[in-house]
Amino acid sequence: MTTVLLHPHLFPVDVGWRLVFGLGAILGLAILLVQRYLPESPRWLMIHGRLRRG
């Protein structure tokens, strides 16, 4: 993907680098959102003593 965005015949060099950095920022935000809302696995919770007892 990066090689396509940085190809000088498709995009000017300065625009291509901005697109690549923007894509990196979008991917970083997506990872943060997934990390925030995806629950931990039951195994991790059990190992760290956070298993709900009921």
C-alpha positions, 0 to 999 in steps of 0.5 A: 500500500505504501509503495502505491501511495509513494509512487511519483507517477500516481501522486506528487511526492509531498502528497504521497507522504501526507497520505501515508502519515494520515493512513498511519494515524487512522490505523493507530486510532483504530487500534486504540479503539479496538483495544479500549472496547475489546474485552480481555480473554478469560484466560488473561483475567484468570491469570491476573486474578480478575475472574468474576465469581458469582 
